[in-house]
Every structure is written in C-alpha cells, then in structure tokens.
Amino acid sequence: MFTDRAADSDEADLFRPSEYSAALIQALREAAPRVKGARVLEIGFGSGVILAAMVASGAAKVVGVDLEPAAMRAGLALFREQHLGDRLELLAGDMFEPVQNRQFELVVANLPQFPTRDNGFDSRLRSWSDGGPDGRRYLDRFIAGVAAHLAPTGSAFITHNGCVGLDLSRRLAAKYELGLRIVRTELVILPDQKLHHMNPDILAAERGASLHIIGNTMFADMYVVELAAHLPLA
Ligand SMILES: C[S@@+](CC[C@H](N)C(=O)[O-])C[C@H]1O[C@@H](n2cnc3c(N)ncnc32)[C@H](O)[C@@H]1O
C-alpha cells in the first residue's frame, strides 16, 4: 500500500478532481441512460466526485474501491449528508479484490497511468497518477480483471492516456473478449512539474505523436474509452 502522507496534508487538495475526472464525468453524462438504474462500480474513487455524478444520474447502487485511507475519509465526508443508505458502498482495497464474484452494469475508472521515471510527485500522493515506467501498471490489471465484473450487457468507461498505447489496450481487451471504442478525445495540458517526472523514453517516442508542443506548452492526447463484450473485437 502507498503511504498515508495525506494525514499530514490538506486531504481535499490531494484528491481534487482533474481534467481527467471532468472528461469521464462528461462521457458518463452523455451515456446517461446506461447510468440510470445501473449498479455502478468505480475503481479508485479518490474524492468520490465520479460516484457523486453517478448518484445524481440515478444509479441504483454505487460501489467505490480505493486503496488510500485518505480517499475513504474524503468519500465518507462527501456523502455524509446524503443519506444514501445501501445505495452507496465504499470499500478499501486493491483494484477488484474487494468485489470478488460481483457484477455491475457499469464499471468506471480514472486510473493512475502516468509513465514515470521516478517516485516523486510534488503535490499529490504517488498513487494518484504513477502508472509505473510504461504507465500501464493499473490499466493492464484493470483490462485483465474487468470482464469478470461486467453484467452480460455491461460496459466499462475509463480514461486512457494516448502516450501509453491505445492499441496495446485494444489487443489486451480482445484477449478477454472485450471490444474497445473511443467515446471522447481530449487534449490535456502536461505541466512542467509533471513532465519532469515522465519516463524520458516515452517522452521522446511520443513527441509529435500523442504529445504536442504548442507554443511553450506540452499537450497530450487523452481518451475516454468504453470496453464491452458487445463491441467489435480488435
Ligand atoms: C487519478 S485518481 C482518480 C480519482 C477520482 N476517481 C477522480 O477521477 O477524480 C486515481 C485513484 O486511484 C486510487 N488507486 C491507486 N491505485 C489503486 C489500486 N491499486 N486499487 C484501488 N485504488 C487505487 C488512488 O488512491 C486515487 O484515488
């Protein structure tokens, strides 16, 4: 488990939603009929903002998993006044481990997927965005594990950095009989303090491909993708 550095910090700031959170919420707003009445699972709920959006869109049940104790405190604080009863379940643990043998119509995730060259992250917990050297440490585990947690007509919606290989994800998903389609394409800013921690090999390989210098600013392609058995396989 990662450190509980949040105990010494402003926890609300550690879990503040990002452009990625916003893009995922917007994709799910556009898919509102899938959310209404659904059992929804989120892996890595952080502040709880995406679960809150699912509650607002009429999900029948929302289940969140996160491995950071501070996320549990943030989530409980967010929902304290809402009296959701058994519509809400927040579980501590690693990825799908706390929801073994359970299925959902919708699984959502904005996973750590930044390809790092070191362990340093200045203003967030490392578990917020550190996806390991290739950025795929959690994406690969998610894609390998999600099919077992999807109801027969279910879908997963996840954020996906362009620089960590959409085709790799497409091929991995096909191994588990899941198709992958791009739901939204976004351009996000890669600030200098984040670039400083990026795996230099990926930075060099992706410049001009999924990473774009415009003026003095580095931008990155980011997607929201859907994974589902009812989509065509790669
Ligand atoms: C990029 S943040 C997303 C938070 C929130 N869903 C949002 O979009 O604002 C990633 C979240 O995943 C959690 N996380 C990291 N590794 C995890 C793991 N192995 N199992 C469960 N949660 C994990 C982190 O604690 C963090 O809250």
The ligand as an SDF file (V2000), in Angstrom:
LIG
                    3D

 27 29  0  0  0  0  0  0  0  0999 V2000
   -6.2960    9.6310  -10.8100 C   0  0  0  0  0  0  0  0  0  0  0  0
   -7.0150    9.2980   -9.2630 S   0  0  0  0  0  0  0  0  0  0  0  0
   -8.7500    9.3560   -9.6630 C   0  0  0  0  0  0  0  0  0  0  0  0
   -9.6460    9.7660   -8.5150 C   0  0  0  0  0  0  0  0  0  0  0  0
  -11.1120   10.0160   -8.9100 C   0  0  0  0  0  0  0  0  0  0  0  0
  -11.7100    8.8280   -9.4620 N   0  0  0  0  0  0  0  0  0  0  0  0
  -11.2110   11.1350   -9.9090 C   0  0  0  0  0  0  0  0  0  0  0  0
  -11.3450   10.8590  -11.0930 O   0  0  0  0  0  0  0  0  0  0  0  0
  -11.1210   12.2960   -9.5100 O   0  0  0  0  0  0  0  0  0  0  0  0
   -6.6640    7.5820   -9.0320 C   0  0  0  0  0  0  0  0  0  0  0  0
   -7.2600    6.9810   -7.7720 C   0  0  0  0  0  0  0  0  0  0  0  0
   -6.9720    5.5700   -7.7640 O   0  0  0  0  0  0  0  0  0  0  0  0
   -6.6110    5.1610   -6.4470 C   0  0  0  0  0  0  0  0  0  0  0  0
   -5.7930    3.9520   -6.5900 N   0  0  0  0  0  0  0  0  0  0  0  0
   -4.4960    3.8650   -6.9740 C   0  0  0  0  0  0  0  0  0  0  0  0
   -4.1020    2.5890   -7.0330 N   0  0  0  0  0  0  0  0  0  0  0  0
   -5.1880    1.8390   -6.6730 C   0  0  0  0  0  0  0  0  0  0  0  0
   -5.4030    0.4280   -6.5260 C   0  0  0  0  0  0  0  0  0  0  0  0
   -4.4170   -0.4550   -6.7540 N   0  0  0  0  0  0  0  0  0  0  0  0
   -6.6190   -0.0050   -6.1210 N   0  0  0  0  0  0  0  0  0  0  0  0
   -7.6220    0.8940   -5.8630 C   0  0  0  0  0  0  0  0  0  0  0  0
   -7.4640    2.2510   -5.9800 N   0  0  0  0  0  0  0  0  0  0  0  0
   -6.2680    2.7080   -6.3840 C   0  0  0  0  0  0  0  0  0  0  0  0
   -5.8820    6.3620   -5.8810 C   0  0  0  0  0  0  0  0  0  0  0  0
   -5.8780    6.3560   -4.4640 O   0  0  0  0  0  0  0  0  0  0  0  0
   -6.7080    7.5280   -6.4730 C   0  0  0  0  0  0  0  0  0  0  0  0
   -7.7650    7.8870   -5.6130 O   0  0  0  0  0  0  0  0  0  0  0  0
  1  2  1  0
  2  3  1  0
  2 10  1  0
  3  4  1  0
  4  5  1  0
  5  6  1  0
  5  7  1  0
  7  8  2  0
  7  9  1  0
 10 11  1  0
 11 12  1  0
 11 26  1  0
 12 13  1  0
 13 14  1  0
 13 24  1  0
 14 15  1  0
 14 23  1  0
 15 16  2  0
 16 17  1  0
 17 18  1  0
 17 23  2  0
 18 19  1  0
 18 20  2  0
 20 21  1  0
 21 22  2  0
 22 23  1  0
 24 25  1  0
 24 26  1  0
 26 27  1  0
M  CHG  2   2   1   9  -1
M  END
$$$$
